[in-house]
Amino acid sequence: MPSPFVWFDNVGGNRAATTDFMTNAFGWAPKDIGPMTFLTAEGERMPFAATTDAMEGVTGWVPYLEVDDLAAAVENARAHGAEIIAENLKGPAGDASFIRDPGGAPLALWKRAAGM
């Protein structure tokens, strides 16, 4: 069964240092696109993660779950105890909302952009 996680962001206060670490320690190729730096594993064509600048209330790796209806997924998460950190953020491949589960871990709910 494929993973329900479709993307990962590493959110932190020093994107350049984190990107350098990921590149040097794991051989991941970086591609800076402005608001984030894509990371691609050796031998792969497509990135699987990104390093990003700081986000208030979020630090570390954030997994993304793809959803069909972002607003409904956010409301369902809220109804089950999630804290909403940020809603309807526009990204290069779709829209995302960041939540925190009842245990304190951040998670992004993501709706793929049309044509992606």
N, C-alpha and C positions, 0 to 999 in steps of 0.2 A: 504494500500500500504506500503510495507517495505521501510525503510529509504534508500536513496541513499548513505548515509555515512556508510562505512563498518568497520571503525577503527578510533581510536583517539590516538594521541600522545600528551602528555603534555611535552613540551620542555622548559627547564629552566636551570638556573645556579647552582641549588642544588638538584640534583635528589634524594638523600637520604632524605632530609627534605620534599620534595614534596611527595615522596612515603610514608613516615611515616604519613604525614598529611592525605593522601587518605585512608590509612589503618585504622588509628584511628578515623577519622571523619565519614567515610562511610562504614567501615567494609570490604573493598575490600582486597582480599588476594594477596600479592605480590609474584612474582617469578622472581628473577634476572637471566637474561640470558647473561649478559656481556654488550652489547651495550645499553640495555634497561631493564626495569623491567616491566614485564607483570602484569596487574591488572585484577583480576577475581572477579565478583560479588558473594556474598554469595549464595550458592546453585547451582551455575553454574559450568560446567566443563571447558569451554573455556574462555580465556581472551577476553576482548572487547577493551582494551586500554593499553597504556604503558606510563611510565615516561621515559624520555630520557635526556641525557646530552645536554648542550647548543649547539645551531646551530647558526652560524652567521646570523643575520638578522631575526631570528624567536624566538618568546617567546610566551608561553601560549599553549592553546589547538589548535591542528591542526587536522581537520577532513580529512579523506581519502575518495576519490571517486574511485571506481573500474572502470577501463577502459579496453577495448579489445585490443587497440593498443596504447601503451604509447607514442611513438614518435608522432603519429598523434594527440593524445589528447593534448600534449604539444604545438605542432604547432598551433592547433586550438585555444588554450587558448591565446597564444602569439598574434595571429591574431586579437583577440578580446580584447586586451589591458592588458593581464596579464604580470607581471614581472616574469621572471624565476629566482628562487633563487638557486636551485640545481637540476641537472638532473641525471637520471639513477643511483640512489643510490640502492645498493644491500641490501636486508633485508632477514630475515629468511623465509618469506612467499612470496616474490616476489620483484619486482623492483618498485621504486617510484621516482617521480620528484616533487619538492616543487615549488609552484608558489605563487604569491601574486595577488589577484584580484585588479581591478582598484580602489576599495575603501580602499585597504591596508590590507585586511585580508589574512592570509596564508591559503593554501589549498594544500593537497597532491593528486596527481594523481597516482594511483597504478595499476600495472599489476600483477595479481596473478601468482605465479610460477606454472609450470606444476606439476600436481599431488596434488595440494593443494585443 
